[in-house]
Amino acid sequence: QVRLVESGGGLVQAGKSLRLSCVASGTIFRLLTMDWYRQLSGKQRELVATITSSGTTNYADSVKGRFTISRDNAEKTVYLQMNSLKSEDTAIYYCHCNLLNDYWGQGTPVTVSS
């Protein structure tokens, strides 16, 4: 069983930054590929960023150059540093991993005011 707990969301002005954190428990975190997704109300969840166990990263085109995903295996934590935030980044952000099954955190809301 894997438990993921996100934190760090909030209300921020456009152009500012936020850092999201996701702490994992109940698994060998260092072996997992970790993702951040986001979901706007009434829309499908979209993949924002991925980091593999070896540290390889990938980003959605909409956040490239602004967001950075990183991980601390000792702390079993994955981060999403979000810079130059835009109103269209407003969403609930979810941490995700797959270990035979999909595991999701409860989500943390990010609201960017213009």
C-alpha positions in Angstrom: 0.0 0.0 0.0 1.2 3.5 -0.9 0.1 6.7 0.7 0.8 10.1 -0.9 0.3 13.4 0.9 0.6 16.7 -1.0 1.1 20.1 0.5 2.1 23.6 -0.5 -0.8 24.8 -2.6 -2.5 28.2 -2.1 -3.5 31.5 -3.5 -0.7 33.4 -5.3 -0.5 36.3 -7.8 0.4 35.8 -11.4 4.2 35.9 -11.9 4.9 34.5 -8.4 6.1 31.1 -7.3 4.9 28.1 -5.2 6.6 24.9 -4.3 4.4 21.8 -3.9 5.6 18.8 -1.9 4.4 15.2 -1.9 5.5 12.8 0.8 5.2 9.0 0.2 4.9 6.3 2.7 4.6 2.5 2.6 6.8 1.8 -0.3 10.4 1.8 -1.7 10.2 5.4 -2.9 13.6 5.5 -4.6 12.5 2.9 -7.1 9.4 4.7 -8.2 8.7 7.1 -11.1 6.7 10.0 -9.6 4.4 12.3 -11.4 2.5 15.5 -10.8 -0.9 15.9 -12.4 -3.4 18.7 -12.3 -7.1 19.0 -12.8 -9.4 21.9 -13.5 -13.0 21.5 -12.5 -14.9 19.6 -15.2 -11.8 18.7 -17.1 -9.6 15.7 -17.4 -6.6 15.3 -15.2 -3.5 16.2 -17.2 0.1 15.2 -16.7 2.3 18.1 -15.6 5.7 16.6 -14.8 7.5 13.2 -14.3 10.7 12.2 -12.6 12.0 8.7 -12.9 14.0 6.8 -10.3 17.2 7.8 -12.0 16.2 11.5 -12.0 15.2 11.9 -15.6 12.5 14.5 -16.0 9.7 15.3 -18.5 7.3 18.2 -18.6 4.1 19.2 -20.3 4.8 21.8 -23.0 2.6 24.3 -21.1 5.0 24.3 -18.1 8.4 23.8 -19.6 10.9 26.4 -18.5 8.6 27.4 -15.6 8.1 24.3 -13.5 10.8 22.0 -12.0 10.2 18.5 -10.6 12.7 17.1 -8.2 13.0 14.4 -5.5 14.6 13.7 -2.2 14.8 9.9 -1.8 16.0 10.1 1.8 12.9 12.1 2.7 10.6 10.2 0.3 9.5 13.4 -1.1 8.9 14.8 -4.6 8.6 18.5 -5.2 7.2 20.7 -7.9 8.7 24.2 -8.0 6.4 26.4 -10.0 7.7 29.8 -11.1 6.2 32.5 -13.3 2.7 31.2 -12.4 -0.1 32.1 -14.8 -3.9 32.1 -14.2 -4.2 29.1 -16.4 -2.1 27.1 -13.9 -5.0 27.3 -11.5 -6.0 23.7 -10.7 -5.9 21.0 -8.1 -2.5 19.4 -8.2 -2.1 15.7 -7.5 0.9 13.5 -6.8 0.8 10.1 -8.5 2.8 6.9 -8.8 2.1 3.4 -10.2 3.1 0.3 -8.3 1.0 -2.4 -9.9 -1.9 0.0 -9.2 -2.3 3.7 -9.5 -1.9 5.7 -6.3 -3.0 9.3 -5.9 -2.7 11.9 -3.2 -5.7 13.9 -2.0 -4.7 16.9 -4.1 -3.6 20.4 -3.2 -5.3 23.4 -4.7 -3.4 26.2 -6.5 -5.1 29.4 -7.4 -3.3 32.0 -9.5 -4.9 35.5 -9.5 -4.3 37.8 -12.4 
